[in-house]
């Protein structure tokens, strides 16, 4: 497959209704917000959903979640060694990893695994671990955080778990436990991304790979429902796709700046000479 030759920029408009799009574990799993009160979805969360949709499309993915993994690997190290061999420091590890997994070709990956402790370390701990492995791969696809177009209203709901989850010594029903659930009532979120043809040469990220990502973006939240995100509460409204010849006449910042999304999900696109975006309906 030919590597990506043209610069690509894209934007995704998301509608959130009565859902927690991305909980913050450091804040009681409340929906993420910035200091101004705008809703936020991390790039890691977005990449997770892209990886999941790519797996459903039959693609091999390196960073798999435990509840969706499709192999018997017990860890990332185990998955890497089974596919690439024990010699993770070999010269061909980058080439092999990029050929094996689409998310490594797209997003890059740091293969950093510790080895056995070096007995020759001094009392201060100086000296490298024997057989330690650290191989960085820089990918051509970058994803920004998603932010809401307006301040979001976060609703808190106290819940009670009234089932007998544990046995008690006296045989009686265990005490009810209390908890909290949070949701964003309404919000329009937007995230931006780019694909760089120069970096694609290094990982052999192809035009076909770019089209695979393009095809999964409109259905980013299909098969992704949970208690925090009930079915239908998260929806991709539009994917805007710009493709320039070669390395491109315009920077990603200038291309993304032509999109103005309103708080109701409608948007306006400004013109750039010689660049016409493709507008794709969400699922």
Secondary structure as UniProt FT lines:
FT   STRAND          8..19
FT   STRAND          23..24
FT   HELIX           25..27
FT   TURN            28..29
FT   STRAND          30..31
FT   TURN            35..36
FT   STRAND          38..41
FT   HELIX           43..56
FT   TURN            57..58
FT   TURN            66..68
FT   HELIX           76..84
FT   TURN            88..89
FT   TURN            91..92
FT   HELIX           93..100
FT   HELIX           102..107
FT   STRAND          108..113
FT   TURN            119..120
FT   TURN            123..124
FT   STRAND          133..138
FT   STRAND          141..143
FT   STRAND          146..151
FT   STRAND          154..161
FT   TURN            169..170
FT   STRAND          177..195
FT   HELIX           197..203
FT   HELIX           207..217
FT   TURN            218..223
FT   TURN            231..232
FT   STRAND          234..243
FT   TURN            246..247
FT   HELIX           252..256
FT   TURN            257..258
FT   STRAND          259..261
FT   TURN            263..264
FT   STRAND          267..269
FT   TURN            273..274
FT   STRAND          278..281
//
